[in-house]
Amino acid sequence: MNITTQIENKVATLTLNRPEVFNSFNREMALLLQSALDACEKNPEVRAIVITGNGKAFCAGQDLKEVTSPELNPGFKKILEEHYNPIITRIRSIEKPIIGAINGVAAGAGANIALACDVVIASEKASFIQAFSKIGLVPDSAGTFFLPRLIGFQKASALMMLGDKVSAEEAEKLGMVYKVVSSEDFSEEVKNIANTMANMPTKALGLTKRLLNNSLNNSLEEQLNLESKLQIEAAQSEDYAEGVDAFVNKRKPEFKGK
């Protein structure tokens, strides 16, 4: 399978599984990733999602063999409207935490899928490349939306136009990723963070994600109003009642994600 799914301890791990081509996307893998994300969204047992890659790479972006083979080429309109745009939309709209576990090179659409995740953890072996300009294309998969907001307009502009490779360490310094972990500790750290998030108040995390999404375009007044609305909704959740009771009684809360 081009996408594998493993569910354990309320964490679904979705693995891009075309290691022979550095997990580059073809149509089948793009559609399977969308289906896997949909299944995670609907599954109440899943309270955190990890997206990672098998082998040396996270994702090298689009499989150019597909777009250069007439019998395979779906065309860029279909690739964007049916492959990458729906993947990014799902990552941002699913109200569960999505962790990008970047195990190796993330290039082109692969880099921008990583940047769209809620929490990005990079192995020290990871790197990020806005590779589009190298072949005469423009950034897609919401790269022009997220990267300037993460690291600033000027730096994003330079990285997209020059196509420089950014090491994991530099990506952390720039604010592209949450943290960098040694290759030896990478899997364990991803597991620890995912397990932590899977046992947190899922509804509150989902509402936080909604607030962050809206903050990218809202005015201050609009954002304050939305915070008020969603805070009232969060305060009606079972997890809020549990959190307050646990705090008052000085015990560890047991959140159910409701």
C-alpha positions, 0 to 999 in steps of 0.5 A: 500500500502506498499509504499505511495506517497504524492505530495504537493508543488513540494515535493513528500513524499515516505513513507515506510508503513509496520509499523507492521514489522517496515517497513522492506523490502519484495519484494513487498515494494522494487519494489514499492519503485523503481517504486515510485522513477522512477515516481518522476524522470519523474514527472516535478512537483516533485522537491524534494523527501522525503523518510520516514517511517510510525510508530515508525521505519524508516526501519528495513532492510530486512524482515527475514520472507521472507528469512526464508520462502521457499515459499516466499524466493527470494534468496539473489542474487535476493534480492540484484540485484533486490531490494537493489542495484537498490534502491541505484542506483536510489537514487544516480542517480536521479538528484533531491534532496532526503531527508532521514527523519529518524523518528525512527530506521534505521537498516541494509539495512534501515540504508544504504538507509538512508546514501545514501540520499542527506540530512539526517534529524533524529528525536531525536528518530532515531538510526542507526544499522549496524545489519548484523554481528549479524546474520552472514551477511556482510553489503550491500546496499552500506553501505561499500561504504558510511559509511567509507567516511562519518565517517572514516574507523576505526569507520565504521569498528567497527560499522559494525563488532560490530553492535553497535547502534548509537543514533541520537545525536551520528550520528550527531556528527560523520557526518552520518546525517545533523541534529537532530531535536526534535520529536515534531519539526521533521515533520515541519523541514522536511517539511521546508527543503523539501520545501526550496529545491523544490524551489531552482534551481533544475538543479544546485542541480542535477548537484551538485549531479552528481559532488559529485557522481563523486568526490568519484572516480575522480582524482583532475584533472578529478574533475576540468574538470568535474566542468568546464563542468557542470558549463558551463551547469549550466550557460546556465540554465533559473534558472541561468539567474533568479538568477543573475537578482534577485541578481542584482535587489535585489529581491527574485528569483523565480526558475523554476527548468530549 
